Amino acid sequence: MSTTRGKKIAALTIIGAALVGASPAFAGDMYAYRNGSEAWSRGTNGQVAVKDAKADSREVYSEYHRRYTDDHELRNSSGYGTIVYGPFDSTNYVRALKACVAINFQPDECSAWSYR
C-alpha cells in the first residue's frame, strides 16, 4: 500500500469516528406500529408522537427510553385519528420506542422496540 493511500485511509477513519461521535446531528427516524397504535420520533429524536390509528375505543401509548433516562410513557386517550406529542428535548434524545395498545383485563399488545 502506498504512503499516500495509507494517509487517506487514516484520514477517512478519523473523519468517520468524528461523525459517529456527533450522532445527535445524524439521528435516525424511528417508527413502530401495533394493532392501531403508531409511535414515532424523527429528525433529532427530541420528541415522541403517538397516533390512534384504529377506531376500536382502545387507548394507545408508547413506551420509550431517552439518552439519559429510561422507562417513559406517552399515552393517547383522545380517540381515533388523534396524535399526542411528548415533551421536546434534543439533548436527552429518544433512543428507543415501541407502540402499544391498552387492553382491559389482559396484557397490552406492544410492537417490537425500534432503535435509533
KEROTOR-479974 format. One line per 5 residues: their letters; for each residue y, z, x of N, C-alpha, C. Coordinates in pm, 1 decimal, m for minus. Layout:
<rs>
a = Y Z X Y Z X Y Z X; ...
</rs>
This chain:
<rs>
msttr = m116.7 0.0 86.0 0.0 0.0 0.0 122.7 0.0 90.4; 220.4 m82.4 56.4 341.6 m88.8 138.7 427.9 34.4 115.3; 514.1 63.3 214.1 603.3 178.5 204.6 699.0 164.3 87.8; 750.0 43.0 63.7 842.7 19.4 m46.9 773.4 45.0 m180.9; 651.3 m3.9 m195.2 576.8 16.3 m319.6 548.6 165.0 m341.4
gkkia = 510.7 235.7 m236.1 485.3 379.3 m245.4 608.9 456.5 m288.6; 724.9 417.4 m236.4 850.7 482.9 m275.2 883.0 457.4 m421.8; 856.0 335.3 m469.7 880.9 302.2 m610.8 791.2 385.9 m702.2; 665.0 399.0 m664.3 571.6 478.7 m745.0 615.6 624.8 m747.7; 657.1 677.3 m634.1 704.4 816.2 m627.7 827.9 835.0 m714.2
altii = 920.1 738.4 m708.4 1042.6 747.6 m789.3 1009.7 743.2 m937.7; 919.5 654.9 m978.4 880.8 646.7 m1119.5 810.9 774.6 m1165.3; 732.4 834.4 m1079.9 666.0 961.0 m1113.4 768.5 1071.1 m1137.5; 869.0 1078.1 m1053.4 974.7 1179.3 m1069.3 1053.0 1155.1 m1197.5; 1087.2 1029.4 m1225.1 1161.1 996.7 m1348.3 1077.0 1032.2 m1470.6
gaalv = 947.6 999.7 m1468.1 859.0 1032.4 m1580.1 851.0 1182.0 m1605.0; 840.4 1259.6 m1496.9 835.7 1405.7 m1511.9 966.3 1458.5 m1569.8; 1079.1 1400.2 m1530.4 1208.8 1443.7 m1583.9 1218.3 1412.7 m1732.7; 1166.2 1298.0 m1773.9 1170.4 1262.8 m1916.8 1082.2 1355.2 m1998.8; 966.8 1392.5 m1948.6 878.9 1486.0 m2019.8 945.5 1621.8 m2031.9
gaspa = 1014.8 1665.8 m1929.0 1086.5 1793.6 m1932.7 1199.3 1794.1 m2033.0; 1249.2 1676.3 m2068.3 1358.9 1664.5 m2164.8 1304.4 1632.4 m2302.8; 1188.3 1683.7 m2338.7 1117.1 1645.4 m2460.2 1195.9 1655.4 m2590.2; 1286.5 1751.8 m2612.7 1356.6 1751.5 m2740.2 1434.2 1622.6 m2766.4; 1482.9 1558.5 m2663.5 1554.4 1432.7 m2682.4 1458.5 1320.3 m2717.8
fagdm = 1331.4 1337.5 m2687.0 1232.3 1235.7 m2713.6 1129.2 1287.5 m2812.4; 1175.2 1354.5 m2912.5 1086.9 1417.3 m3010.7 1015.4 1311.2 m3093.3; 902.3 1348.8 m3149.9 826.5 1258.1 m3233.0 829.0 1300.9 m3378.3; 822.8 1202.4 m3467.1 817.5 1233.4 m3609.1 680.4 1291.8 m3642.3; 680.4 1387.0 m3736.6 556.6 1445.9 m3784.7 548.9 1425.0 m3935.5
yayrn = 428.7 1401.9 m3986.3 409.3 1381.4 m4129.4 271.7 1434.7 m4167.3; 265.4 1500.4 m4283.0 137.9 1549.4 m4335.7 137.0 1530.6 m4486.7; 20.2 1501.4 m4542.6 4.4 1483.1 m4687.4 m127.4 1545.9 m4731.5; m120.1 1612.6 m4846.3 m242.1 1666.6 m4907.4 m224.2 1677.5 m5057.0; m294.8 1593.0 m5132.9 m305.2 1603.8 m5278.4 m171.6 1626.6 m5349.6
gseaw = m69.1 1551.8 m5311.7 60.2 1562.5 m5379.6 164.7 1642.0 m5305.3; 128.8 1699.0 m5192.0 224.4 1771.0 m5109.0 253.3 1687.3 m4984.7; 380.6 1654.1 m4963.8 422.6 1580.5 m4844.6 513.8 1669.9 m4762.3; 488.9 1676.1 m4632.6 573.6 1754.1 m4542.3 604.7 1668.1 m4420.7; 727.6 1678.7 m4370.3 764.9 1600.9 m4253.1 878.1 1666.4 m4175.7
srgtn = 890.5 1621.9 m4051.5 1000.1 1659.2 m3963.8 1025.3 1537.3 m3875.9; 1151.8 1497.2 m3862.7 1183.6 1373.0 m3791.9 1289.9 1394.7 m3686.1; 1303.0 1295.4 m3601.7 1409.9 1296.9 m3502.0 1393.1 1407.6 m3400.4; 1488.5 1498.9 m3394.7 1481.0 1611.6 m3300.3 1392.0 1723.0 m3351.9; 1332.6 1704.7 m3469.4 1242.5 1802.3 m3531.4 1309.2 1937.5 m3553.0
gqvav = 1435.3 1936.3 m3589.8 1507.6 2059.5 m3614.0 1484.7 2117.6 m3751.9; 1418.6 2041.6 m3840.7 1408.2 2082.8 m3980.7 1278.4 2030.6 m4042.0; 1224.6 2104.2 m4138.9 1107.3 2063.3 m4215.4 1151.8 2027.8 m4356.4; 1087.6 1928.3 m4415.7 1110.8 1892.5 m4555.6 976.0 1893.4 m4628.0; 977.9 1933.8 m4755.4 857.1 1935.4 m4838.2 888.3 1867.8 m4970.6
kdaka = 806.1 1769.8 m5006.2 823.4 1696.8 m5132.7 702.5 1719.3 m5222.4; 730.5 1741.6 m5351.6 625.3 1747.9 m5452.7 605.5 1605.5 m5502.3; 494.1 1543.2 m5464.2 470.9 1402.4 m5493.6 367.4 1378.6 m5603.5; 334.6 1483.8 m5678.8 234.5 1468.8 m5784.4 274.2 1554.4 m5903.9; 272.4 1493.2 m6022.4 310.6 1563.8 m6145.6 191.1 1643.2 m6197.9
dsrev = 161.1 1755.8 m6131.4 45.5 1836.1 m6170.2 81.3 1982.9 m6192.9; 210.0 2015.7 m6193.1 259.8 2152.1 m6216.6 216.2 2252.0 m6109.2; 180.0 2204.3 m5991.9 143.4 2294.3 m5883.1 255.6 2302.3 m5779.5; 275.1 2420.7 m5727.4 373.8 2440.4 m5621.8 319.0 2383.0 m5490.5; 408.5 2324.3 m5411.5 369.4 2270.9 m5281.3 448.0 2342.8 m5172.4
yseyh = 392.7 2341.1 m5051.4 462.3 2407.9 m4941.5 414.8 2352.6 m4808.2; 487.5 2389.4 m4704.6 449.7 2354.2 m4568.9 440.4 2481.5 m4486.2; 335.9 2489.5 m4407.1 327.8 2591.5 m4303.4 367.7 2520.6 m4175.0; 446.5 2588.9 m4090.2 489.3 2522.7 m3967.1 518.5 2623.2 m3856.7; 516.1 2572.0 m3735.6 545.4 2650.8 m3616.1 665.3 2588.4 m3545.9
rrytd = 751.7 2675.1 m3495.3 865.7 2629.0 m3415.7 838.3 2656.7 m3268.3; 926.4 2609.3 m3184.6 909.4 2622.7 m3040.1 891.8 2769.0 m2997.3; 975.2 2857.6 m3049.0 972.7 2998.1 m3006.7 911.1 3093.1 m3109.0; 888.9 3047.2 m3230.3 837.3 3134.5 m3336.1 730.3 3061.3 m3417.0; 630.1 3134.6 m3461.9 519.1 3077.1 m3537.8 519.0 3128.8 m3681.7
dhelr = 429.1 3072.4 m3760.4 398.0 3120.2 m3895.2 516.1 3117.3 m3991.5; 578.8 3001.0 m4000.9 685.6 2981.0 m4100.7 625.9 2912.0 m4223.0; 695.0 2928.0 m4334.9 650.7 2864.9 m4459.1 773.8 2819.7 m4537.3; 767.7 2697.2 m4589.0 873.6 2643.6 m4673.9 811.1 2601.7 m4805.6; 853.6 2664.6 m4915.6 796.9 2637.1 m5048.4 888.4 2548.3 m5131.3
nssgy = 825.4 2462.8 m5211.7 896.7 2379.6 m5307.1 840.5 2410.4 m5445.2; 917.6 2485.9 m5523.6 879.0 2522.4 m5660.1 960.3 2445.4 m5763.0; 1031.1 2342.4 m5718.7 1126.3 2271.4 m5804.7 1063.8 2164.2 m5891.7; 938.8 2127.8 m5867.4 871.9 2031.7 m5953.8 861.6 1892.4 m5895.0; 791.9 1808.7 m5969.9 759.2 1672.6 m5927.6 882.3 1592.2 m5885.3
gtivy = 868.9 1524.8 m5772.4 973.5 1435.3 m5723.2 1083.7 1502.7 m5643.7; 1081.3 1634.7 m5632.6 1189.4 1705.2 m5561.8 1153.7 1726.4 m5415.0; 1258.4 1740.0 m5334.1 1243.3 1766.4 m5191.3 1321.7 1892.4 m5157.2; 1260.6 1979.9 m5079.4 1325.6 2102.1 m5031.5 1331.5 2093.2 m4879.3; 1446.7 2131.6 m4823.0 1466.3 2127.3 m4678.2 1479.6 2268.5 m4622.6
gpfds = 1417.6 2292.6 m4509.3 1428.2 2421.3 m4441.8 1552.2 2426.2 m4354.2; 1575.6 2539.3 m4290.4 1692.5 2553.7 m4203.6 1681.0 2462.6 m4081.0; 1796.4 2416.3 m4032.7 1801.3 2326.6 m3917.3 1825.9 2405.5 m3789.5; 1741.8 2381.1 m3689.0 1759.3 2444.0 m3557.7 1691.3 2354.5 m3453.9; 1767.8 2268.4 m3388.0 1708.5 2175.5 m3292.3 1669.9 2243.1 m3161.2
tnyvr = 1725.0 2360.8 m3131.8 1685.8 2433.4 m3010.9 1547.1 2494.8 m3029.3; 1523.2 2555.8 m3145.1 1393.1 2612.5 m3179.9 1321.8 2512.0 m3271.7; 1295.5 2392.9 m3217.9 1247.0 2279.7 m3295.1 1106.3 2303.5 m3351.8; 1073.5 2226.4 m3455.3 941.5 2230.8 m3518.3 842.6 2159.1 m3427.0; 728.8 2224.3 m3397.9 630.1 2164.4 m3308.8 497.2 2134.1 m3379.2
alkac = 477.2 2189.4 m3500.1 355.0 2162.5 m3576.1 380.7 2193.6 m3722.4; 317.4 2115.8 m3811.2 330.9 2142.3 m3954.9 209.0 2091.5 m4028.4; 190.3 2144.3 m4149.6 89.0 2092.3 m4240.7 139.8 2104.8 m4383.0; 87.9 2021.3 m4471.3 125.9 2018.9 m4612.4 18.7 2088.6 m4694.3; 62.7 2170.6 m4791.4 m32.4 2247.3 m4872.6 4.4 2242.3 m5020.7
vainf = m97.4 2261.0 m5103.4 m81.9 2272.0 m5248.4 m132.3 2409.5 m5289.2; m49.7 2483.2 m5363.9 m88.4 2616.0 m5411.6 m176.0 2601.4 m5535.5; m293.4 2662.6 m5531.5 m387.3 2656.6 m5643.5 m416.9 2800.0 m5686.5; m387.6 2831.1 m5811.1 m408.0 2966.3 m5861.6 m555.4 3006.9 m5857.6; m579.6 3127.7 m5810.2 m710.5 3190.7 m5809.2 m815.7 3114.3 m5727.8
qpdec = m771.8 3027.2 m5638.4 m860.7 2953.7 m5550.0 m790.7 2937.4 m5414.8; m865.1 2903.4 m5311.0 m798.2 2875.8 m5183.7 m705.5 2754.3 m5196.4; m590.4 2761.3 m5132.1 m497.1 2649.0 m5134.6 m553.8 2531.7 m5055.2; m514.7 2411.1 m5093.6 m555.3 2290.9 m5021.7 m447.8 2257.4 m4919.7; m486.6 2237.0 m4794.5 m390.8 2203.7 m4688.6 m441.4 2085.2 m4606.6
sawsy = m348.0 2009.1 m4556.4 m380.0 1898.6 m4467.3 m416.7 1952.2 m4328.8; m452.6 1864.0 m4242.1 m469.9 1899.3 m4100.9 m330.0 1919.0 m4040.7; m323.6 1986.0 m3927.4 m196.5 2005.2 m3858.6 m148.0 1872.2 m3801.3; m18.0 1852.3 m3809.5 47.5 1738.5 m3744.2 133.4 1795.1 m3632.2; 119.7 1739.7 m3513.4 191.0 1792.5 m3396.9 292.1 1692.5 m3345.4
r = 394.0 1746.0 m3277.9 494.5 1656.8 m3219.4 450.0 1609.9 m3084.1
</rs>
